[in-house]
Amino acid sequence: MRQWLSIHWGDVVWLLAFGLASSAWCVMAAEQVGVTFDEPLYIKAGLTSWRTGSNKLLMSAGTMTLPVDVQTLPIYLWEQFAGQKYHSETDLPAVLPVARAANLIFWWLLLVYVMRLGWTFGGVWGGRLAVALTACDPNLLGHASLATTDIACVACVLVLVYHFWHGLGCDWKRRVLVPGFCYALAIQAKVSGLVFGMDAMAVLGLWHLAGTGQLTPPTNASLLGKLNYIWHATYQLRRDITWITLIGLVLVFGYTGCDWSAEPTFIKWAEKLPDGTLKSAMVPISHRLTIFTNAGEGMLYQIKHNVRGHDTYFLGEWYRHAIRPYFPVALTMKLPIAVFALLAAVLLVHPRNLLTPVGTIALLFLILSPNYRVQIGVRFMFPMVVLGYIALGAAVACGWAYSAQSRVVPRWFVAGVLVALASTSVWVWPRGLSYFNQLWGGPDAGAHLLHESNYDWGQGLPELREWCHAQGEERIAVWYYGTDPDIEHPPFSHVRLDRSPHEGDPKRLHAACGNARYLAVSIGCFCLDVEITPNFRTTIEWVRSQTPVARTTCFFIYRLQ
């Protein structure tokens, strides 16, 4: 009993130490990092939802509501207390830090379940190492500092993985009902939780059946007989997952709610149908089917988005379609070198220790990643990254626990990895979003490798403002990629050079910049389709012909006069 209490309190201290240190990193970084691309929409949509009950704005963007609701709830409650409504744009500097701080709820939930899963598969030190690896990752910290949905998605997927695994073989409540609630959380956090959760449950269920011998067919059975045996052996698993899915979707639709109105796009589609029986039937249905907005709209949006794919920027080139190696290669750029060193050590010393349920899920996510066609950030692979950290921590800890093994990963080596990982996060602070490892040239080189949330997500205006202040510049022309409303305030002069008919003429370009002394160009502008507007190609070609006189993380700065 005393030993259990000692382990318990030791783990609590470990979790608090890494949780508080990482939270401090996030809170202080949130004060330095500007508004990212999605945050203005989330703040506006979240406050609209709390005030009116409508989730139309979020569903139209394919964004599920749980993270946004949590992040904007403190703002809404303060509105009710103070009797004053916040404007989502003009008051954004005041409300965004509150929303970002609220996102730490999901960060702590993530860390708690990282430790619990680490305990499950690697014992005490499995949980501790998993927490340390997760809490020191600069990419995860960068996103935990924002009011976005990716950290919430990872946290809720881990909740599902933990409770589904521990419910296998138990009564209906623990085996189906609790995982059904957890699956709803995963989907409500992000639509990708629908896929990640289903894949994870399939792996865990099959692993459990194999471990209990239920997937072992008779040795004398034919191939068809063996397949038939396995099909019947998985009947209960398939039935349970079906019920879990049904429970999850019912809860998701119930939580999201409905505006009980017709859908304009459905009406428009029906009215454009060719004259005939189908149009005669669909037009009145589209007007009378008042079941929108609902959760299905958001899920369908994201499913169509993935099927359609997304243009992407990869290794300095723009592609008009998704490319299969994007995520595997992006992970080699964004994950710290220390993580690869630890992975190499485990593969060298005891690779079989990686073969755990969580390690298998992470590997499956990686194998399936060429099919993920929305390639605008490594953040979509965060569930795989965190499950991989849990598997790594568990593999090392299992090696330590079984002293009969001839070789283990040395404790001093693991300590060095954690120190290197923590040092990397301290070094890159507060710009975790823009982190690239030194194998690919470090953060500065990242500007020419990947785009969007991998590097410049529109968050660079505060740093540019500091540069202007240091140079004594009261005005600077800015060709900006992002949604930060601060771009409309001094010292910035927002210029949309790609929409100005200048034909590459320097004098006309200077005039379009309002004869400012300096022009700052978002790095994101270099990573876009040159055909996005009629004048974009000539504008970017002229900019590339110039030599920058300075740069910040997200801007190249050129002298015009």
RODO-2510 file (C-alpha; in nm, 4 decimals, decimal comma):
residues 561
     n   res          X          Y          Z
     1     m     0,0000     0,0000     0,0000
     2     r     0,2782     0,2424     0,0877
     3     q     0,4564     0,1595    -0,2373
     4     w     0,1352     0,2290    -0,4354
     5     l     0,0954     0,5645    -0,2612
     6     s     0,4590     0,6509    -0,3295
     7     i     0,4194     0,5734    -0,6992
     8     h     0,0923     0,7599    -0,7095
     9     w     0,2280     1,0788    -0,5588
    10     g     0,5481     1,0553    -0,7576
    11     d     0,3443     1,0430    -1,0764
    12     v     0,1301     1,3355    -0,9625
    13     v     0,4404     1,5448    -0,8989
    14     w     0,5847     1,4424    -1,2377
    15     l     0,2612     1,5300    -1,4167
    16     l     0,2294     1,8637    -1,2359
    17     a     0,5905     1,9561    -1,3095
    18     f     0,5641     1,8962    -1,6829
    19     g     0,2064     2,0221    -1,7011
    20     l     0,2816     2,3504    -1,5264
    21     a     0,6065     2,4082    -1,7162
    22     s     0,4412     2,3421    -2,0532
    23     s     0,1398     2,5552    -1,9591
    24     a     0,3719     2,8433    -1,8678
    25     w     0,5383     2,8013    -2,2090
    26     c     0,1973     2,8200    -2,3750
    27     v     0,0609     3,1159    -2,1773
    28     m     0,3715     3,3258    -2,2333
    29     a     0,3899     3,2269    -2,6003
    30     a     0,0233     3,3174    -2,6509
    31     e     0,1083     3,6748    -2,5532
    32     q     0,3777     3,6926    -2,8235
    33     v     0,2157     3,5070    -3,1125
    34     g    -0,0253     3,6928    -3,3369
    35     v    -0,3672     3,5840    -3,4541
    36     t    -0,3624     3,2681    -3,6634
    37     f    -0,5755     3,1996    -3,9667
    38     d    -0,8683     3,0174    -3,8054
    39     e    -0,8951     3,1945    -3,4709
    40     p    -1,1095     3,4972    -3,5717
    41     l    -1,3729     3,2649    -3,7202
    42     y    -1,3721     3,0431    -3,4117
    43     i    -1,4155     3,3351    -3,1733
    44     k    -1,6967     3,4823    -3,3826
    45     a    -1,8710     3,1488    -3,4345
    46     g    -1,8331     3,0449    -3,0710
    47     l    -1,9820     3,3648    -2,9344
    48     t    -2,2610     3,3477    -3,1926
    49     s    -2,3390     2,9941    -3,0799
    50     w    -2,3549     3,0866    -2,7112
    51     r    -2,5707     3,3925    -2,7828
    52     t    -2,8136     3,2427    -3,0334
    53     g    -2,7784     2,8639    -3,0068
    54     s    -2,6934     2,8398    -3,3780
    55     n    -2,3813     2,6578    -3,4987
    56     k    -2,4324     2,7554    -3,8625
    57     l    -2,0970     2,9361    -3,8931
    58     l    -1,9007     2,6381    -3,7638
    59     m    -2,0892     2,3743    -3,9608
    60     s    -2,0497     2,5746    -4,2812
    61     a    -1,6736     2,5640    -4,2234
    62     g    -1,6707     2,1938    -4,1311
    63     t    -1,5620     2,2692    -3,7727
    64     m    -1,7064     2,0750    -3,4823
    65     t    -1,8198     2,2690    -3,1805
    66     l    -1,6689     2,1276    -2,8608
    67     p    -1,3269     2,3028    -2,8616
    68     v    -1,4760     2,6332    -2,9738
    69     d    -1,7507     2,6127    -2,7112
    70     v    -1,4973     2,5532    -2,4342
    71     q    -1,2683     2,8309    -2,5547
    72     t    -1,5409     3,0943    -2,5861
    73     l    -1,7462     2,9992    -2,2784
    74     p    -1,5399     3,2187    -2,0385
    75     i    -1,5849     3,5139    -2,2734
    76     y    -1,9602     3,4590    -2,2943
    77     l    -1,9913     3,4223    -1,9172
    78     w    -1,8033     3,7481    -1,8696
    79     e    -2,0410     3,9127    -2,1164
    80     q    -2,3335     3,7989    -1,9050
    81     f    -2,1675     3,9180    -1,5853
    82     a    -2,0602     4,2574    -1,7219
    83     g    -2,3656     4,3129    -1,9404
    84     q    -2,1452     4,4040    -2,2348
    85     k    -2,1076     4,2243    -2,5666
    86     y    -1,7645     4,1760    -2,7182
    87     h    -1,7139     4,2379    -3,0878
    88     s    -1,5309     3,9456    -3,2435
    89     e    -1,2944     4,1726    -3,4424
    90     t    -1,2465     4,4999    -3,2587
    91     d    -1,2250     4,3269    -2,9196
    92     l    -1,0186     4,0332    -3,0443
    93     p    -0,6975     4,1443    -2,8657
    94     a    -0,8875     4,1361    -2,5355
    95     v    -1,0756     3,8090    -2,5778
    96     l    -0,8255     3,5950    -2,7692
    97     p    -0,5866     3,5431    -2,4726
    98     v    -0,8836     3,4159    -2,2689
    99     a    -0,9823     3,1686    -2,5406
   100     r    -0,6232     3,0510    -2,5772
   101     a    -0,5908     2,9995    -2,2023
   102     a    -0,9137     2,7960    -2,2033
   103     n    -0,7583     2,5621    -2,4605
   104     l    -0,5201     2,4477    -2,1849
   105     i    -0,8112     2,2449    -2,0485
   106     f    -0,7628     2,0112    -2,3423
   107     w    -0,3844     2,0234    -2,3007
   108     w    -0,4138     1,8987    -1,9430
   109     l    -0,6681     1,6366    -2,0467
   110     l    -0,4201     1,5199    -2,3096
   111     l    -0,1341     1,4956    -2,0590
   112     v    -0,3466     1,3063    -1,8060
   113     y    -0,4465     1,0430    -2,0611
   114     v    -0,0946     1,0244    -2,2019
   115     m     0,0164     0,9250    -1,8540
   116     r    -0,2700     0,6796    -1,8083
   117     l    -0,1996     0,5090    -2,1404
   118     g     0,1707     0,5075    -2,0604
   119     w     0,0901     0,3352    -1,7293
   120     t    -0,1280     0,0840    -1,9139
   121     f     0,1372    -0,0320    -2,1589
   122     g     0,4646     0,0565    -1,9874
   123     g     0,4061     0,0825    -1,6160
   124     v     0,5075     0,3795    -1,4005
   125     w     0,8001     0,4936    -1,6110
   126     g     0,6077     0,4351    -1,9295
   127     g     0,3610     0,7013    -1,8190
   128     r     0,6304     0,9389    -1,7004
   129     l     0,8394     0,9184    -2,0166
   130     a     0,5320     0,9554    -2,2385
   131     v     0,4321     1,2725    -2,0538
   132     a     0,7831     1,4156    -2,0793
   133     l     0,8079     1,3482    -2,4536
   134     t     0,4666     1,4988    -2,5194
   135     a     0,5051     1,8046    -2,2956
   136     c     0,8402     1,8992    -2,4526
   137     d     0,7417     1,8725    -2,8190
   138     p     0,7614     2,2255    -2,9712
   139     n     0,4953     2,1519    -3,2335
   140     l     0,2405     2,0394    -2,9753
   141     l     0,3274     2,3334    -2,7508
   142     g     0,2884     2,5765    -3,0395
   143     h    -0,0653     2,4570    -3,1070
   144     a    -0,1552     2,4270    -2,7395
   145     s    -0,0915     2,8026    -2,7230
   146     l    -0,3727     2,8739    -2,9703
   147     a    -0,7510     2,8758    -2,9639
   148     t    -0,7831     2,6038    -3,2277
   149     t    -0,9086     2,2448    -3,2400
   150     d    -0,6080     2,0170    -3,2939
   151     i    -0,5025     1,9647    -2,9316
   152     a    -0,8646     1,8983    -2,8344
   153     c    -0,8866     1,6327    -3,1061
   154     v    -0,5769     1,4506    -2,9790
   155     a    -0,6965     1,4653    -2,6180
   156     c    -1,0395     1,3223    -2,6992
   157     v    -0,8968     1,0466    -2,9213
   158     l    -0,6731     0,9422    -2,6297
   159     v    -0,9741     0,9383    -2,3979
   160     l    -1,1474     0,7014    -2,6410
   161     v    -0,8407     0,4774    -2,6785
   162     y    -0,7990     0,4448    -2,3021
   163     h    -1,1608     0,3677    -2,2141
   164     f    -1,2225     0,1397    -2,5110
   165     w    -0,9143    -0,0687    -2,4262
   166     h    -1,0029    -0,0963    -2,0591
   167     g    -1,3646    -0,1771    -2,1417
   168     l    -1,2857    -0,4778    -2,3600
   169     g    -1,4199    -0,7945    -2,2012
   170     c    -1,6220    -0,6000    -1,9422
   171     d    -1,9952    -0,5421    -1,9007
   172     w    -2,1999    -0,3495    -2,1582
   173     k    -2,1661    -0,0195    -1,9746
   174     r    -1,7857    -0,0183    -1,9762
   175     r    -1,7548    -0,1994    -2,3089
   176     v    -2,0020     0,0072    -2,5143
   177     l    -2,1713     0,2942    -2,3320
   178     v    -1,8605     0,4686    -2,1966
   179     p    -1,6664     0,4302    -2,5255
   180     g    -1,9749     0,5600    -2,7090
   181     f    -1,9605     0,8769    -2,5017
   182     c    -1,5845     0,9017    -2,5614
   183     y    -1,6317     0,8533    -2,9364
   184     a    -1,8786     1,1415    -2,9324
   185     l    -1,6113     1,3576    -2,7673
   186     a    -1,3583     1,2644    -3,0360
   187     i    -1,5982     1,3465    -3,3203
   188     q    -1,7222     1,6627    -3,1502
   189     a    -1,3626     1,7822    -3,1185
   190     k    -1,2816     1,7381    -3,4882
   191     v    -1,4364     1,5436    -3,7733
   192     s    -1,1100     1,3529    -3,8185
   193     g    -1,1835     1,1991    -3,4779
   194     l    -1,4494     0,9951    -3,6609
   195     v    -1,1801     0,8186    -3,8655
   196     f    -0,9037     0,8120    -3,6038
   197     g    -1,1432     0,6749    -3,3456
   198     m    -1,2783     0,4011    -3,5719
   199     d    -0,9282     0,2908    -3,6749
   200     a    -0,8120     0,2862    -3,3125
   201     m    -1,1091     0,0802    -3,1952
   202     a    -1,0555    -0,1740    -3,4740
   203     v    -0,6884    -0,2188    -3,3813
   204     l    -0,7564    -0,2444    -3,0080
   205     g    -1,0449    -0,4867    -3,0538
   206     l    -0,8508    -0,7175    -3,2837
   207     w    -0,5478    -0,7019    -3,0544
   208     h    -0,7621    -0,8074    -2,7597
   209     l    -0,9166    -1,0956    -2,9505
   210     a    -0,5771    -1,2132    -3,0719
   211     g    -0,4329    -1,1886    -2,7228
   212     t    -0,7082    -1,4048    -2,5775
   213     g    -0,6724    -1,6646    -2,8542
   214     q    -1,0134    -1,5981    -3,0050
   215     l    -0,8699    -1,5276    -3,3523
   216     t    -0,6809    -1,8575    -3,3731
   217     p    -0,8688    -2,0882    -3,6153
   218     p    -0,8424    -2,4692    -3,6116
   219     t    -0,5147    -2,5795    -3,7639
   220     n    -0,6809    -2,8225    -4,0060
   221     a    -0,9293    -2,5683    -4,1433
   222     s    -0,9152    -2,4524    -4,5048
   223     l    -0,8426    -2,0916    -4,5959
   224     l    -1,2143    -2,0248    -4,6423
   225     g    -1,2846    -2,2001    -4,3140
   226     k    -1,0267    -1,9886    -4,1326
   227     l    -1,1731    -1,6683    -4,2740
   228     n    -1,5208    -1,7827    -4,1747
   229     y    -1,3927    -1,8595    -3,8228
   230     i    -1,2361    -1,5138    -3,7892
   231     w    -1,5533    -1,3492    -3,9217
   232     h    -1,7645    -1,5155    -3,6553
   233     a    -1,4996    -1,4548    -3,3858
   234     t    -1,5217    -1,0798    -3,4500
   235     y    -1,9023    -1,0702    -3,4358
   236     q    -1,9197    -0,9246    -3,0849
   237     l    -1,6498    -0,6671    -3,1643
   238     r    -1,8291    -0,5545    -3,4797
   239     r    -2,1567    -0,5336    -3,2917
   240     d    -1,9999    -0,3331    -3,0084
   241     i    -1,8333    -0,0873    -3,2471
   242     t    -2,1635    -0,0443    -3,4311
   243     w    -2,3390     0,0438    -3,1054
   244     i    -2,0523     0,2724    -3,0008
   245     t    -2,0766     0,4524    -3,3346
   246     l    -2,4534     0,4882    -3,3048
   247     i    -2,4292     0,6228    -2,9490
   248     g    -2,1508     0,8596    -3,0501
   249     l    -2,3369     1,0007    -3,3502
   250     v    -2,6611     1,0450    -3,1557
   251     l    -2,4738     1,2422    -2,8893
   252     v    -2,2905     1,4483    -3,1540
   253     f    -2,6115     1,5418    -3,3358
   254     g    -2,7835     1,6140    -3,0054
   255     y    -2,5036     1,8352    -2,8738
   256     t    -2,4626     2,0271    -3,1999
   257     g    -2,8337     2,0970    -3,2175
   258     c    -3,0336     2,2210    -3,5112
   259     d    -3,1630     2,5557    -3,6403
   260     w    -3,4742     2,3821    -3,7821
   261     s    -3,4522     2,5730    -4,1071
   262     a    -3,4144     2,4918    -4,4755
   263     e    -3,0686     2,4770    -4,6313
   264     p    -3,0153     2,7445    -4,9039
   265     t    -2,7532     2,5403    -5,0887
   266     f    -2,9899     2,2422    -5,1030
   267     i    -3,2667     2,4648    -5,2406
   268     k    -3,0274     2,6133    -5,4967
   269     w    -2,9165     2,2658    -5,6084
   270     a    -3,2754     2,1441    -5,6416
   271     e    -3,3833     2,4471    -5,8448
   272     k    -3,0944     2,3978    -6,0895
   273     l    -3,1946     2,0410    -6,1699
   274     p    -3,3209     1,9742    -6,5236
   275     d    -3,6972     1,9889    -6,5612
   276     g    -3,8546     1,6551    -6,4907
   277     t    -3,9739     1,4197    -6,2198
   278     l    -3,6626     1,4560    -6,0019
   279     k    -3,6814     1,8343    -5,9950
   280     s    -4,0558     1,8271    -5,9284
   281     a    -3,9920     1,6083    -5,6253
   282     m    -3,6764     1,7733    -5,4912
   283     v    -3,7794     2,1400    -5,5064
   284     p    -4,0654     2,1103    -5,2567
   285     i    -3,8592     1,8734    -5,0410
   286     s    -3,5687     2,1210    -5,0267
   287     h    -3,8043     2,3964    -4,9079
   288     r    -3,9893     2,1842    -4,6534
   289     l    -3,6989     1,9799    -4,5135
   290     t    -3,6257     2,2101    -4,2208
   291     i    -3,3647     1,9986    -4,0399
   292     f    -3,0634     2,2252    -4,0939
   293     t    -2,8124     2,3272    -3,9592
   294     n    -2,7005     1,9979    -3,8000
   295     a    -2,3803     1,8052    -3,7276
   296     g    -2,4114     1,6125    -4,0527
   297     e    -2,3463     1,9320    -4,2466
   298     g    -2,0081     1,9805    -4,0802
   299     m    -1,9086     1,6160    -4,1175
   300     l    -2,0156     1,6047    -4,4828
   301     y    -1,8156     1,9216    -4,5515
   302     q    -1,4949     1,7661    -4,4206
   303     i    -1,5539     1,4322    -4,5926
   304     k    -1,6013     1,6106    -4,9257
   305     h    -1,2975     1,8264    -4,8495
   306     n    -1,0773     1,5200    -4,8029
   307     v    -1,2152     1,3412    -5,1072
   308     r    -1,1661     1,6521    -5,3200
   309     g    -0,8218     1,7131    -5,1745
   310     h    -0,6336     2,0362    -5,1263
   311     d    -0,3629     2,2141    -5,3210
   312     t    -0,0366     2,2007    -5,1300
   313     y     0,3113     2,3505    -5,1063
   314     f     0,5861     2,0933    -5,0620
   315     l     0,9661     2,1318    -5,0779
   316     g     0,9441     2,4671    -5,2521
   317     e     0,6928     2,3625    -5,5172
   318     w     0,3193     2,4272    -5,5510
   319     y     0,1031     2,1265    -5,6359
   320     r    -0,2568     2,1513    -5,7541
   321     h    -0,3372     1,8211    -5,5864
   322     a    -0,2485     1,6277    -5,2736
   323     i     0,0766     1,4297    -5,2887
   324     r     0,1246     1,0960    -5,1176
   325     p     0,4621     1,1494    -4,9404
   326     y     0,3539     1,4778    -4,7807
   327     f     0,2899     1,3680    -4,4220
   328     p     0,5714     1,1112    -4,3834
   329     v     0,8272     1,3619    -4,5140
   330     a     0,6744     1,6526    -4,3180
   331     l     0,7124     1,4519    -3,9970
   332     t     1,0866     1,4126    -4,0633
   333     m     1,1064     1,7931    -4,0821
   334     k     0,8910     1,8876    -3,7865
   335     l     0,9737     1,6287    -3,5197
   336     p     1,2812     1,7110    -3,3061
   337     i     1,6044     1,5235    -3,3715
   338     a     1,6046     1,3964    -3,0129
   339     v     1,2859     1,1982    -3,0859
   340     f     1,4494     1,0236    -3,3809
   341     a     1,7535     0,9467    -3,1657
   342     l     1,5337     0,7782    -2,9044
   343     l     1,3390     0,5880    -3,1715
   344     a     1,6648     0,4653    -3,3257
   345     a     1,7895     0,3496    -2,9857
   346     v     1,4703     0,1539    -2,9170
   347     l     1,4762    -0,0050    -3,2634
   348     l     1,8375    -0,1048    -3,2078
   349     v     1,8001    -0,2431    -2,8554
   350     h     1,4522    -0,3945    -2,8262
   351     p     1,2265    -0,3201    -3,1270
   352     r     0,9640    -0,5733    -3,0172
   353     n     0,8784    -0,3503    -2,7218
   354     l     0,7298    -0,1044    -2,9714
   355     l     0,4775    -0,3660    -3,0788
   356     t     0,2010    -0,2544    -2,8432
   357     p    -0,1589    -0,1582    -2,9191
   358     v    -0,0777     0,2144    -2,9126
   359     g     0,2336     0,1600    -3,1252
   360     t     0,0281    -0,0344    -3,3776
   361     i    -0,2351     0,2404    -3,3932
   362     a     0,0357     0,5023    -3,4507
   363     l     0,1885     0,2898    -3,7263
   364     l    -0,1527     0,2432    -3,8894
   365     f    -0,2128     0,6195    -3,8887
   366     l     0,1263     0,6687    -4,0552
   367     i     0,0590     0,3998    -4,3167
   368     l    -0,2786     0,5564    -4,3995
   369     s    -0,1404     0,9117    -4,4127
   370     p    -0,0884     0,9128    -4,7936
   371     n    -0,4690     0,9004    -4,8144
   372     y    -0,5094     1,2180    -4,6056
   373     r    -0,5666     1,4719    -4,8807
   374     v    -0,5968     1,7924    -4,6779
   375     q    -0,2251     1,8706    -4,6616
   376     i    -0,1989     2,2076    -4,4928
   377     g    -0,0218     2,1144    -4,1726
   378     v     0,1497     1,8356    -3,9823
   379     r    -0,1049     1,9073    -3,7074
   380     f    -0,3368     1,6556    -3,8739
   381     m    -0,0901     1,3865    -3,7653
   382     f    -0,0821     1,4876    -3,3988
   383     p    -0,2838     1,1808    -3,2862
   384     m    -0,0210     0,9603    -3,4491
   385     v     0,2643     1,1645    -3,2960
   386     v     0,1294     1,1467    -2,9399
   387     l     0,0431     0,7768    -2,9629
   388     g     0,3953     0,7256    -3,0945
   389     y     0,5375     0,9054    -2,7900
   390     i     0,3321     0,6799    -2,5623
   391     a     0,4623     0,3731    -2,7461
   392     l     0,8210     0,5004    -2,7208
   393     g     0,7928     0,5705    -2,3498
   394     a     0,6342     0,2308    -2,2871
   395     a     0,9001     0,0506    -2,4926
   396     v     1,1860     0,2085    -2,2968
   397     a     1,0147     0,1491    -1,9621
   398     c     0,9414    -0,2170    -2,0419
   399     g     1,3091    -0,2650    -2,1204
   400     w     1,4009    -0,1216    -1,7813
   401     a     1,1393    -0,3317    -1,6020
   402     y     1,2615    -0,6644    -1,7366
   403     s     1,6172    -0,6749    -1,6101
   404     a     1,6614    -1,0172    -1,7689
   405     q     1,6990    -0,8443    -2,1048
   406     s     2,0636    -0,8291    -2,2025
   407     r     2,0367    -0,4779    -2,3427
   408     v     1,8308    -0,1737    -2,2504
   409     v     1,8255     0,1892    -2,3559
   410     p     2,0547     0,3507    -2,0961
   411     r     1,8920     0,5836    -1,8469
   412     w     2,1583     0,8448    -1,9085
   413     f     2,0753     0,8383    -2,2805
   414     v     1,7032     0,8833    -2,2163
   415     a     1,7785     1,1689    -1,9754
   416     g     1,9905     1,3326    -2,2450
   417     v     1,7075     1,2970    -2,4966
   418     l     1,4621     1,4663    -2,2603
   419     v     1,7082     1,7471    -2,1832
   420     a     1,7686     1,7998    -2,5556
   421     l     1,3946     1,7981    -2,6258
   422     a     1,3202     2,0463    -2,3461
   423     s     1,6097     2,2672    -2,4609
   424     t     1,4697     2,2667    -2,8141
   425     s     1,1329     2,3901    -2,6897
   426     v     1,2971     2,6620    -2,4810
   427     w     1,5149     2,7653    -2,7754
   428     v     1,2281     2,7882    -3,0235
   429     w     0,9913     2,9696    -2,7827
   430     p     0,7518     3,1359    -2,8598
   431     r     0,7502     3,0202    -3,2227
   432     g     0,6649     2,6541    -3,1893
   433     l     0,4459     2,6735    -3,5012
   434     s     0,7493     2,7543    -3,7157
   435     y     0,9785     2,4857    -3,5748
   436     f     1,1798     2,2716    -3,8171
   437     n     1,4582     2,0443    -3,7022
   438     q     1,8228     2,0983    -3,7893
   439     l     1,8284     1,8001    -4,0262
   440     w     1,6300     2,0202    -4,2642
   441     g     1,8103     2,3436    -4,1837
   442     g     1,6221     2,4634    -3,8763
   443     p     1,3332     2,7111    -3,8468
   444     d     1,4745     2,9602    -4,0986
   445     a     1,4799     2,6968    -4,3723
   446     g     1,1201     2,5998    -4,3028
   447     a     0,9941     2,9016    -4,4949
   448     h     1,0870     2,7263    -4,8207
   449     l     0,9765     2,3740    -4,7290
   450     l     0,6134     2,3709    -4,6112
   451     h     0,3326     2,6227    -4,5731
   452     e     0,0199     2,7121    -4,3749
   453     s     0,0194     2,6002    -4,0097
   454     n     0,3616     2,4401    -4,0573
   455     y     0,5255     2,7823    -4,0616
   456     d     0,3350     3,1012    -4,1456
   457     w    -0,0268     3,0842    -4,0352
   458     g    -0,0695     3,4607    -4,0314
   459     q     0,0731     3,4955    -3,6783
   460     g     0,3676     3,7264    -3,7527
   461     l     0,2284     4,0803    -3,7116
   462     p     0,3418     4,1360    -3,3481
   463     e     0,7009     4,0553    -3,4405
   464     l     0,6795     4,2844    -3,7444
   465     r     0,5437     4,5610    -3,5209
   466     e     0,8452     4,5176    -3,2921
   467     w     1,0759     4,5507    -3,5924
   468     c     0,9054     4,8731    -3,6981
   469     h     0,9372     5,0111    -3,3456
   470     a     1,3078     4,9234    -3,3334
   471     q     1,3649     5,0932    -3,6702
   472     g     1,1549     5,3978    -3,5827
   473     e     0,9218     5,3300    -3,8741
   474     e     0,5744     5,4761    -3,8329
   475     r     0,4426     5,3167    -4,1504
   476     i     0,5218     5,0026    -4,3469
   477     a     0,3437     4,8537    -4,6471
   478     v     0,2467     4,4917    -4,5832
   479     w     0,1450     4,2273    -4,8340
   480     y    -0,0113     3,9944    -4,5815
   481     y    -0,1246     3,6329    -4,5718
   482     g    -0,3592     3,5856    -4,2777
   483     t    -0,6712     3,7072    -4,0984
   484     d    -0,5353     3,9172    -3,8110
   485     p    -0,7507     4,2351    -3,7994
   486     d    -0,4489     4,4223    -3,6628
   487     i    -0,3270     4,4490    -4,0226
   488     e    -0,5654     4,7435    -4,0652
   489     h    -0,4000     4,9472    -3,7883
   490     p    -0,0772     5,1533    -3,7857
   491     p     0,2067     5,1112    -3,8459
   492     f     0,0754     4,8657    -4,1027
   493     s    -0,0549     4,9737    -4,4416
   494     h    -0,2313     4,6718    -4,5865
   495     v    -0,1571     4,6485    -4,9582
   496     r    -0,3026     4,3757    -5,1802
   497     l    -0,0377     4,3836    -5,4498
   498     d    -0,1759     4,0790    -5,6278
   499     r    -0,4981     4,2688    -5,6921
   500     s    -0,3323     4,5845    -5,8257
   501     p    -0,2931     4,6186    -6,2071
   502     h     0,0793     4,7017    -6,2091
   503     e     0,2126     4,4530    -6,4685
   504     g     0,5402     4,4329    -6,2747
   505     d     0,6217     4,8010    -6,3234
   506     p     0,8321     4,9087    -6,0193
   507     k     0,6905     5,2632    -6,0177
   508     r     0,3335     5,1401    -6,0147
   509     l     0,4225     4,8855    -5,7470
   510     h     0,5757     5,1591    -5,5333
   511     a     0,2640     5,3682    -5,5824
   512     a     0,0468     5,0718    -5,4829
   513     c     0,2496     5,0580    -5,1617
   514     g     0,1584     5,4195    -5,0887
   515     n     0,5196     5,5299    -5,1360
   516     a     0,6159     5,3641    -4,8081
   517     r     0,9876     5,3203    -4,7355
   518     y     0,9569     4,9481    -4,6671
   519     l     0,7473     4,6605    -4,7929
   520     a     0,6962     4,3507    -4,5756
   521     v     0,5789     4,0350    -4,7553
   522     s     0,4343     3,7385    -4,5691
   523     i     0,6262     3,4185    -4,6218
   524     g     0,2857     3,2608    -4,6811
   525     c     0,2557     3,4689    -5,0004
   526     f     0,5537     3,2811    -5,1462
   527     c     0,3784     2,9492    -5,0881
   528     l     0,0584     3,0076    -5,2848
   529     d    -0,0660     2,9216    -5,6311
   530     v     0,0746     3,1880    -5,8657
   531     e    -0,2536     3,1786    -6,0591
   532     i    -0,4686     3,2582    -5,7560
   533     t    -0,5308     3,6115    -5,8892
   534     p    -0,4546     3,7650    -6,2324
   535     n    -0,1623     3,9740    -6,1025
   536     f    -0,0163     3,7316    -5,8518
   537     r     0,2493     3,5850    -6,0809
   538     t     0,3934     3,9211    -6,1880
   539     t     0,3825     4,0462    -5,8280
   540     i     0,5642     3,7492    -5,6767
   541     e     0,8194     3,7466    -5,9601
   542     w     0,8993     4,1123    -5,8912
   543     v     0,9281     4,0483    -5,5170
   544     r     1,1626     3,7544    -5,5756
   545     s     1,3833     3,9742    -5,7919
   546     q     1,4396     4,2043    -5,4936
   547     t     1,6865     4,1496    -5,2096
   548     p     1,5390     4,1654    -4,8600
   549     v     1,7092     4,4003    -4,6169
   550     a     1,5691     4,2239    -4,3106
   551     r     1,3350     3,9480    -4,2071
   552     t     1,1258     3,8377    -3,9166
   553     t     0,9982     3,4841    -3,8656
   554     c     0,7016     3,5340    -4,0995
   555     f     0,8035     3,8303    -4,3183
   556     f     1,0683     3,9290    -4,5687
   557     i     1,1259     4,3049    -4,5592
   558     y     1,2285     4,5056    -4,8675
   559     r     1,3416     4,8643    -4,8992
   560     l     1,1405     5,0644    -5,1531
   561     q     1,3091     5,4022    -5,1163
***
